[in-house]
Amino acid sequence: MQFCDTTFQQGKKKSAEWAAYAEKKLAAQGQKIVKEGKTLETQQEQLSELTTQSNDFSMKQLPILKALQVAKGS
C-alpha cells in the first residue's frame, strides 16, 4: 500500500494520473513491466499497461478499500 499512499499524497486522484506517476517512477529506476513473459519495452507499452491496471484498481479494489476505511477519496 506504500505506493498507493504515496500516489494519493501527491494529489493524484485519477487512474490516468496514477499510471503516469508509476511510469515515471519505473523509468527513473530503470525498471520495465513484464506481461505474460514479455518485457514491455516502449514508454507507450508501459503506460498502456499501467493505465489498464490503474483503471482495474479504481473500479474493483479502491471501492473496497474505501468501504473498509483503508483509503480515502472522493
PEJOSUL-V75379 format. One line per field, one symbol per residue. phi: phi as a letter, one per 40 degrees, with the letter a starting at -180 (. if undefined). psi: psi as a letter, one per 40 degrees, with the letter a starting at -180 (. if undefined). burial: 1 if it has 24 or more other C-alpha atoms within 12 Angstrom, else 0. Layout:
phi=???
psi=???
burial=???
This chain:
phi=.dccdcccccgcbbcccccccccccccccgbbcbbfgbcccccccccccccdccccdccbcddcccccfcbbic
psi=eddddddddeeheiddddddddddddddefiiihhfehhhdidddddddddddddddddddddddddefdiii.
burial=00010010000010110111111000000001100000000010011111101100010001000000000000
